Amino acid sequence: HLYCNTGYTLAARVVEKVSGQSFREFCRRSIFEPLGMKSTRFPADHEEIIPGRARSYNPSGPGKYRNAILSYGTSGATS
């Protein structure tokens, strides 16, 4: 078999359809919270600053930063 991200993206969509929740919300309630993973999440906005996360940032003004855009546009396959 070959590795393919499409299957993970499809799996995330199936979770949304079956649970009636966004993939982000389902994972928060059903996985992260029960395991005590308080700092784990799928960002709602790719530019969201999450304290303590290691990531690339670009300066956007004096003392301000924005997330550098990476190719994490879909939940499941890349997040």
Backbone atoms as SQL, in Angstrom:
CREATE TABLE atoms (id INTEGER PRIMARY KEY, chain TEXT, resi INTEGER, resn TEXT, atom TEXT, x REAL, y REAL, z REAL);
INSERT INTO atoms VALUES
  (1, 'A', 1, 'HIS', 'N', 0.833, -1.181, 0.000),
  (2, 'A', 1, 'HIS', 'CA', 0.000, 0.000, 0.000),
  (3, 'A', 1, 'HIS', 'C', 0.874, 1.239, 0.000),
  (4, 'A', 2, 'LEU', 'N', 0.312, 2.347, -0.341),
  (5, 'A', 2, 'LEU', 'CA', 1.006, 3.626, -0.344),
  (6, 'A', 2, 'LEU', 'C', 0.355, 4.557, 0.663),
  (7, 'A', 3, 'TYR', 'N', 1.163, 5.377, 1.288),
  (8, 'A', 3, 'TYR', 'CA', 0.646, 6.374, 2.225),
  (9, 'A', 3, 'TYR', 'C', -0.074, 7.473, 1.447),
  (10, 'A', 4, 'CYS', 'N', -1.206, 7.919, 1.967),
  (11, 'A', 4, 'CYS', 'CA', -1.959, 8.981, 1.296),
  (12, 'A', 4, 'CYS', 'C', -2.751, 9.764, 2.340),
  (13, 'A', 5, 'ASN', 'N', -2.603, 11.084, 2.345),
  (14, 'A', 5, 'ASN', 'CA', -3.329, 11.930, 3.294),
  (15, 'A', 5, 'ASN', 'C', -4.829, 11.965, 3.034),
  (16, 'A', 6, 'THR', 'N', -5.258, 11.651, 1.840),
  (17, 'A', 6, 'THR', 'CA', -6.676, 11.729, 1.503),
  (18, 'A', 6, 'THR', 'C', -7.523, 10.863, 2.434),
  (19, 'A', 7, 'GLY', 'N', -7.034, 9.708, 2.806),
  (20, 'A', 7, 'GLY', 'CA', -7.778, 8.830, 3.708),
  (21, 'A', 7, 'GLY', 'C', -8.013, 9.471, 5.062),
  (22, 'A', 8, 'TYR', 'N', -7.030, 10.217, 5.570),
  (23, 'A', 8, 'TYR', 'CA', -7.182, 10.890, 6.865),
  (24, 'A', 8, 'TYR', 'C', -8.168, 12.047, 6.766),
  (25, 'A', 9, 'THR', 'N', -8.135, 12.756, 5.659),
  (26, 'A', 9, 'THR', 'CA', -9.095, 13.840, 5.446),
  (27, 'A', 9, 'THR', 'C', -10.508, 13.266, 5.367),
  (28, 'A', 10, 'LEU', 'N', -10.663, 12.174, 4.651),
  (29, 'A', 10, 'LEU', 'CA', -11.967, 11.517, 4.551),
  (30, 'A', 10, 'LEU', 'C', -12.424, 11.011, 5.918),
  (31, 'A', 11, 'ALA', 'N', -11.522, 10.425, 6.684),
  (32, 'A', 11, 'ALA', 'CA', -11.872, 9.936, 8.019),
  (33, 'A', 11, 'ALA', 'C', -12.364, 11.076, 8.911),
  (34, 'A', 12, 'ALA', 'N', -11.729, 12.233, 8.825),
  (35, 'A', 12, 'ALA', 'CA', -12.169, 13.398, 9.609),
  (36, 'A', 12, 'ALA', 'C', -13.579, 13.809, 9.207),
  (37, 'A', 13, 'ARG', 'N', -13.887, 13.768, 7.916),
  (38, 'A', 13, 'ARG', 'CA', -15.228, 14.135, 7.445),
  (39, 'A', 13, 'ARG', 'C', -16.265, 13.122, 7.924),
  (40, 'A', 14, 'VAL', 'N', -15.889, 11.842, 7.951),
  (41, 'A', 14, 'VAL', 'CA', -16.807, 10.809, 8.451),
  (42, 'A', 14, 'VAL', 'C', -17.103, 11.051, 9.928),
  (43, 'A', 15, 'VAL', 'N', -16.087, 11.378, 10.713),
  (44, 'A', 15, 'VAL', 'CA', -16.283, 11.682, 12.139),
  (45, 'A', 15, 'VAL', 'C', -17.247, 12.846, 12.294),
  (46, 'A', 16, 'GLU', 'N', -17.100, 13.887, 11.479),
  (47, 'A', 16, 'GLU', 'CA', -18.010, 15.039, 11.554),
  (48, 'A', 16, 'GLU', 'C', -19.444, 14.632, 11.247),
  (49, 'A', 17, 'LYS', 'N', -19.614, 13.852, 10.201),
  (50, 'A', 17, 'LYS', 'CA', -20.957, 13.448, 9.776),
  (51, 'A', 17, 'LYS', 'C', -21.632, 12.573, 10.837),
  (52, 'A', 18, 'VAL', 'N', -20.902, 11.603, 11.368),
  (53, 'A', 18, 'VAL', 'CA', -21.465, 10.661, 12.338),
  (54, 'A', 18, 'VAL', 'C', -21.704, 11.331, 13.696),
  (55, 'A', 19, 'SER', 'N', -20.767, 12.184, 14.129),
  (56, 'A', 19, 'SER', 'CA', -20.882, 12.793, 15.458),
  (57, 'A', 19, 'SER', 'C', -21.766, 14.034, 15.480),
  (58, 'A', 20, 'GLY', 'N', -21.942, 14.674, 14.319),
  (59, 'A', 20, 'GLY', 'CA', -22.695, 15.930, 14.278),
  (60, 'A', 20, 'GLY', 'C', -21.905, 17.103, 14.835),
  (61, 'A', 21, 'GLN', 'N', -20.604, 16.929, 15.021),
  (62, 'A', 21, 'GLN', 'CA', -19.723, 17.970, 15.545),
  (63, 'A', 21, 'GLN', 'C', -18.607, 18.222, 14.538),
  (64, 'A', 22, 'SER', 'N', -17.963, 19.379, 14.667),
  (65, 'A', 22, 'SER', 'CA', -16.766, 19.598, 13.856),
  (66, 'A', 22, 'SER', 'C', -15.704, 18.610, 14.328),
  (67, 'A', 23, 'PHE', 'N', -14.752, 18.290, 13.477),
  (68, 'A', 23, 'PHE', 'CA', -13.671, 17.387, 13.851),
  (69, 'A', 23, 'PHE', 'C', -12.908, 17.958, 15.035),
  (70, 'A', 24, 'ARG', 'N', -12.713, 19.268, 15.013),
  (71, 'A', 24, 'ARG', 'CA', -12.019, 19.953, 16.106),
  (72, 'A', 24, 'ARG', 'C', -12.746, 19.743, 17.431),
  (73, 'A', 25, 'GLU', 'N', -14.064, 19.972, 17.421),
  (74, 'A', 25, 'GLU', 'CA', -14.860, 19.844, 18.650),
  (75, 'A', 25, 'GLU', 'C', -14.936, 18.393, 19.109),
  (76, 'A', 26, 'PHE', 'N', -15.119, 17.465, 18.190),
  (77, 'A', 26, 'PHE', 'CA', -15.163, 16.048, 18.542),
  (78, 'A', 26, 'PHE', 'C', -13.873, 15.615, 19.235),
  (79, 'A', 27, 'CYS', 'N', -12.741, 15.987, 18.660),
  (80, 'A', 27, 'CYS', 'CA', -11.451, 15.602, 19.242),
  (81, 'A', 27, 'CYS', 'C', -11.252, 16.237, 20.616),
  (82, 'A', 28, 'ARG', 'N', -11.666, 17.502, 20.746),
  (83, 'A', 28, 'ARG', 'CA', -11.516, 18.167, 22.041),
  (84, 'A', 28, 'ARG', 'C', -12.312, 17.440, 23.115),
  (85, 'A', 29, 'ARG', 'N', -13.589, 17.185, 22.839),
  (86, 'A', 29, 'ARG', 'CA', -14.470, 16.575, 23.842),
  (87, 'A', 29, 'ARG', 'C', -14.204, 15.090, 24.070),
  (88, 'A', 30, 'SER', 'N', -13.921, 14.353, 23.013),
  (89, 'A', 30, 'SER', 'CA', -13.855, 12.897, 23.102),
  (90, 'A', 30, 'SER', 'C', -12.449, 12.336, 23.300),
  (91, 'A', 31, 'ILE', 'N', -11.436, 13.122, 22.969),
  (92, 'A', 31, 'ILE', 'CA', -10.067, 12.614, 23.062),
  (93, 'A', 31, 'ILE', 'C', -9.220, 13.461, 24.001),
  (94, 'A', 32, 'PHE', 'N', -9.069, 14.729, 23.666),
  (95, 'A', 32, 'PHE', 'CA', -8.121, 15.576, 24.397),
  (96, 'A', 32, 'PHE', 'C', -8.527, 15.818, 25.852),
  (97, 'A', 33, 'GLU', 'N', -9.784, 16.216, 26.099),
  (98, 'A', 33, 'GLU', 'CA', -10.221, 16.475, 27.481),
  (99, 'A', 33, 'GLU', 'C', -10.165, 15.222, 28.359),
  (100, 'A', 34, 'PRO', 'N', -10.704, 14.077, 27.907),
  (101, 'A', 34, 'PRO', 'CA', -10.627, 12.883, 28.759),
  (102, 'A', 34, 'PRO', 'C', -9.187, 12.462, 29.090),
  (103, 'A', 35, 'LEU', 'N', -8.257, 12.747, 28.214),
  (104, 'A', 35, 'LEU', 'CA', -6.861, 12.387, 28.448),
  (105, 'A', 35, 'LEU', 'C', -6.082, 13.469, 29.199),
  (106, 'A', 36, 'GLY', 'N', -6.763, 14.570, 29.545),
  (107, 'A', 36, 'GLY', 'CA', -6.108, 15.654, 30.272),
  (108, 'A', 36, 'GLY', 'C', -5.154, 16.462, 29.404),
  (109, 'A', 37, 'MET', 'N', -5.367, 16.436, 28.103),
  (110, 'A', 37, 'MET', 'CA', -4.497, 17.147, 27.163),
  (111, 'A', 37, 'MET', 'C', -5.019, 18.577, 26.996),
  (112, 'A', 38, 'LYS', 'N', -4.753, 19.419, 27.964),
  (113, 'A', 38, 'LYS', 'CA', -5.310, 20.768, 28.018),
  (114, 'A', 38, 'LYS', 'C', -4.738, 21.718, 26.980),
  (115, 'A', 39, 'SER', 'N', -3.567, 21.445, 26.470),
  (116, 'A', 39, 'SER', 'CA', -2.930, 22.344, 25.498),
  (117, 'A', 39, 'SER', 'C', -2.994, 21.817, 24.068),
  (118, 'A', 40, 'THR', 'N', -3.691, 20.706, 23.858),
  (119, 'A', 40, 'THR', 'CA', -3.765, 20.108, 22.525),
  (120, 'A', 40, 'THR', 'C', -5.045, 20.541, 21.848),
  (121, 'A', 41, 'ARG', 'N', -4.936, 20.942, 20.587),
  (122, 'A', 41, 'ARG', 'CA', -6.116, 21.383, 19.839),
  (123, 'A', 41, 'ARG', 'C', -5.811, 21.485, 18.362),
  (124, 'A', 42, 'PHE', 'N', -6.871, 21.591, 17.594),
  (125, 'A', 42, 'PHE', 'CA', -6.762, 21.928, 16.184),
  (126, 'A', 42, 'PHE', 'C', -7.128, 23.404, 16.083),
  (127, 'A', 43, 'PRO', 'N', -6.235, 24.243, 15.619),
  (128, 'A', 43, 'PRO', 'CA', -6.555, 25.666, 15.527),
  (129, 'A', 43, 'PRO', 'C', -7.717, 25.918, 14.566),
  (130, 'A', 44, 'ALA', 'N', -8.585, 26.870, 14.927),
  (131, 'A', 44, 'ALA', 'CA', -9.697, 27.252, 14.056),
  (132, 'A', 44, 'ALA', 'C', -9.203, 28.155, 12.931),
  (133, 'A', 45, 'ASP', 'N', -8.119, 28.849, 13.186),
  (134, 'A', 45, 'ASP', 'CA', -7.567, 29.807, 12.226),
  (135, 'A', 45, 'ASP', 'C', -6.076, 29.506, 12.104),
  (136, 'A', 46, 'HIS', 'N', -5.597, 29.337, 10.873),
  (137, 'A', 46, 'HIS', 'CA', -4.186, 28.983, 10.683),
  (138, 'A', 46, 'HIS', 'C', -3.223, 30.067, 11.170),
  (139, 'A', 47, 'GLU', 'N', -3.720, 31.260, 11.426),
  (140, 'A', 47, 'GLU', 'CA', -2.867, 32.339, 11.932),
  (141, 'A', 47, 'GLU', 'C', -2.977, 32.515, 13.443),
  (142, 'A', 48, 'GLU', 'N', -3.778, 31.679, 14.094),
  (143, 'A', 48, 'GLU', 'CA', -3.965, 31.771, 15.544),
  (144, 'A', 48, 'GLU', 'C', -2.635, 31.555, 16.270),
  (145, 'A', 49, 'ILE', 'N', -2.339, 32.428, 17.216),
  (146, 'A', 49, 'ILE', 'CA', -1.147, 32.278, 18.040),
  (147, 'A', 49, 'ILE', 'C', -1.512, 31.405, 19.234),
  (148, 'A', 50, 'ILE', 'N', -0.802, 30.292, 19.403),
  (149, 'A', 50, 'ILE', 'CA', -1.046, 29.382, 20.512),
  (150, 'A', 50, 'ILE', 'C', 0.187, 29.406, 21.405),
  (151, 'A', 51, 'PRO', 'N', 0.064, 29.971, 22.614),
  (152, 'A', 51, 'PRO', 'CA', 1.222, 30.071, 23.513),
  (153, 'A', 51, 'PRO', 'C', 1.878, 28.707, 23.749),
  (154, 'A', 52, 'GLY', 'N', 3.201, 28.676, 23.671),
  (155, 'A', 52, 'GLY', 'CA', 3.957, 27.463, 23.933),
  (156, 'A', 52, 'GLY', 'C', 4.125, 26.540, 22.741),
  (157, 'A', 53, 'ARG', 'N', 3.482, 26.851, 21.624),
  (158, 'A', 53, 'ARG', 'CA', 3.608, 25.987, 20.451),
  (159, 'A', 53, 'ARG', 'C', 4.844, 26.361, 19.656),
  (160, 'A', 54, 'ALA', 'N', 5.609, 25.369, 19.263),
  (161, 'A', 54, 'ALA', 'CA', 6.774, 25.609, 18.415),
  (162, 'A', 54, 'ALA', 'C', 6.300, 25.683, 16.973),
  (163, 'A', 55, 'ARG', 'N', 6.525, 26.826, 16.353),
  (164, 'A', 55, 'ARG', 'CA', 6.073, 27.029, 14.991),
  (165, 'A', 55, 'ARG', 'C', 6.816, 28.209, 14.396),
  (166, 'A', 56, 'SER', 'N', 6.712, 28.360, 13.113),
  (167, 'A', 56, 'SER', 'CA', 7.347, 29.490, 12.432),
  (168, 'A', 56, 'SER', 'C', 6.452, 30.718, 12.514),
  (169, 'A', 57, 'TYR', 'N', 7.061, 31.853, 12.825),
  (170, 'A', 57, 'TYR', 'CA', 6.318, 33.104, 12.919),
  (171, 'A', 57, 'TYR', 'C', 6.989, 34.167, 12.055),
  (172, 'A', 58, 'ASN', 'N', 6.184, 35.109, 11.599),
  (173, 'A', 58, 'ASN', 'CA', 6.686, 36.266, 10.857),
  (174, 'A', 58, 'ASN', 'C', 6.352, 37.516, 11.650),
  (175, 'A', 59, 'PRO', 'N', 7.290, 38.473, 11.720),
  (176, 'A', 59, 'PRO', 'CA', 6.958, 39.727, 12.398),
  (177, 'A', 59, 'PRO', 'C', 5.867, 40.461, 11.623),
  (178, 'A', 60, 'SER', 'N', 4.929, 41.086, 12.353),
  (179, 'A', 60, 'SER', 'CA', 3.850, 41.825, 11.694),
  (180, 'A', 60, 'SER', 'C', 3.704, 43.231, 12.254),
  (181, 'A', 61, 'GLY', 'N', 4.718, 43.703, 12.928),
  (182, 'A', 61, 'GLY', 'CA', 4.708, 45.041, 13.518),
  (183, 'A', 61, 'GLY', 'C', 5.542, 45.013, 14.775),
  (184, 'A', 62, 'PRO', 'N', 5.765, 46.165, 15.366),
  (185, 'A', 62, 'PRO', 'CA', 6.574, 46.216, 16.586),
  (186, 'A', 62, 'PRO', 'C', 6.004, 45.324, 17.691),
  (187, 'A', 63, 'GLY', 'N', 6.749, 44.292, 18.066),
  (188, 'A', 63, 'GLY', 'CA', 6.331, 43.398, 19.135),
  (189, 'A', 63, 'GLY', 'C', 5.183, 42.482, 18.789),
  (190, 'A', 64, 'LYS', 'N', 4.823, 42.382, 17.511),
  (191, 'A', 64, 'LYS', 'CA', 3.703, 41.534, 17.089),
  (192, 'A', 64, 'LYS', 'C', 4.182, 40.505, 16.072),
  (193, 'A', 65, 'TYR', 'N', 3.540, 39.340, 16.119),
  (194, 'A', 65, 'TYR', 'CA', 3.888, 38.264, 15.200),
  (195, 'A', 65, 'TYR', 'C', 2.630, 37.603, 14.672),
  (196, 'A', 66, 'ARG', 'N', 2.770, 36.968, 13.513),
  (197, 'A', 66, 'ARG', 'CA', 1.703, 36.167, 12.918),
  (198, 'A', 66, 'ARG', 'C', 2.305, 34.827, 12.550),
  (199, 'A', 67, 'ASN', 'N', 1.485, 33.792, 12.572),
  (200, 'A', 67, 'ASN', 'CA', 1.971, 32.483, 12.155),
  (201, 'A', 67, 'ASN', 'C', 2.371, 32.518, 10.697),
  (202, 'A', 68, 'ALA', 'N', 3.486, 31.885, 10.388),
  (203, 'A', 68, 'ALA', 'CA', 3.865, 31.692, 8.996),
  (204, 'A', 68, 'ALA', 'C', 2.909, 30.648, 8.419),
  (205, 'A', 69, 'ILE', 'N', 2.462, 30.857, 7.221),
  (206, 'A', 69, 'ILE', 'CA', 1.491, 29.958, 6.622),
  (207, 'A', 69, 'ILE', 'C', 2.169, 28.648, 6.221),
  (208, 'A', 70, 'LEU', 'N', 1.639, 27.542, 6.735),
  (209, 'A', 70, 'LEU', 'CA', 2.122, 26.213, 6.400),
  (210, 'A', 70, 'LEU', 'C', 0.996, 25.484, 5.684),
  (211, 'A', 71, 'SER', 'N', 1.271, 24.334, 5.169),
  (212, 'A', 71, 'SER', 'CA', 0.250, 23.596, 4.397),
  (213, 'A', 71, 'SER', 'C', -0.577, 22.670, 5.294),
  (214, 'A', 72, 'TYR', 'N', -1.180, 23.243, 6.331),
  (215, 'A', 72, 'TYR', 'CA', -2.034, 22.483, 7.232),
  (216, 'A', 72, 'TYR', 'C', -3.481, 22.927, 7.092),
  (217, 'A', 73, 'GLY', 'N', -3.969, 22.966, 5.875),
  (218, 'A', 73, 'GLY', 'CA', -5.291, 23.495, 5.604),
  (219, 'A', 73, 'GLY', 'C', -6.446, 22.593, 5.940),
  (220, 'A', 74, 'THR', 'N', -6.212, 21.293, 6.100),
  (221, 'A', 74, 'THR', 'CA', -7.332, 20.401, 6.391),
  (222, 'A', 74, 'THR', 'C', -7.069, 19.627, 7.673),
  (223, 'A', 75, 'SER', 'N', -8.116, 19.405, 8.422),
  (224, 'A', 75, 'SER', 'CA', -8.002, 18.592, 9.644),
  (225, 'A', 75, 'SER', 'C', -8.007, 17.124, 9.264),
  (226, 'A', 76, 'GLY', 'N', -7.339, 16.336, 10.048),
  (227, 'A', 76, 'GLY', 'CA', -7.287, 14.894, 9.791),
  (228, 'A', 76, 'GLY', 'C', -5.970, 14.503, 9.166),
  (229, 'A', 77, 'ALA', 'N', -5.721, 14.985, 7.979),
  (230, 'A', 77, 'ALA', 'CA', -4.511, 14.589, 7.263),
  (231, 'A', 77, 'ALA', 'C', -3.267, 15.300, 7.775),
  (232, 'A', 78, 'THR', 'N', -3.394, 16.542, 8.177),
  (233, 'A', 78, 'THR', 'CA', -2.202, 17.304, 8.502),
  (234, 'A', 78, 'THR', 'C', -2.165, 17.819, 9.929),
  (235, 'A', 79, 'SER', 'N', -3.265, 17.784, 10.622),
  (236, 'A', 79, 'SER', 'CA', -3.282, 18.371, 11.956),
  (237, 'A', 79, 'SER', 'C', -3.205, 17.307, 13.015);
